[in-house]
Amino acid sequence: MLPRNRRPTPPGEILRHEFLEPLGLSQKELAEALGITRVRLSEILRGKRAITPDTAFRLARFFDTTPEFWLGLQTDVSLWDTLQAHGREYEKIKPVKTAA
């Protein structure tokens, strides 16, 4: 369920504050461990790049989480952003009446 009054926390913020900082990992160390560029990781941490399935698998393997965890965080942000941008358009759509 999406929060109503605030944007969900982006996965990059969670990655930084819940994983990198507590473990004392640098961006360079994590990028090397994941096999991705520092630019890619930096963009994720700054919210300029989305978590892809590939990145989700890499993070899940390294941090012993699941890809669904990382993709779920990204999906929440993406849904929120889309709803904020197009919510009024969606309200104009009339649901179809189906036979019970």
C-alpha positions, 0 to 999 in steps of 0.5 A: 500500500502506498503512503497517501501523504508522502513519497515512499523512501527511494531504494537508494536512500535505504541502500545508503542508510540501512546497508552501506553506512552500517557496514562501513562500505564505500560506494567504490567497494560496493560497486566493485563487489556488485560488478557495476560501475561507480556511476551506476551505483551513485545514480541509484543512491542519488535517486537518479536511476531506478533499481533494475532486475539485474541490480536487484539480483546483485544487491540481493546476492550481496546483502542476503536479501531478495530481489523482490525486496529491492524491486518492491522498493522501486515499484512503490516509488515508481507507482507514487511518481506516476500517480502524482503525475497522472492521478487526475487522468486516472480519476476520469476513467470509468470502471467497466460494469461486469455481470455478477 
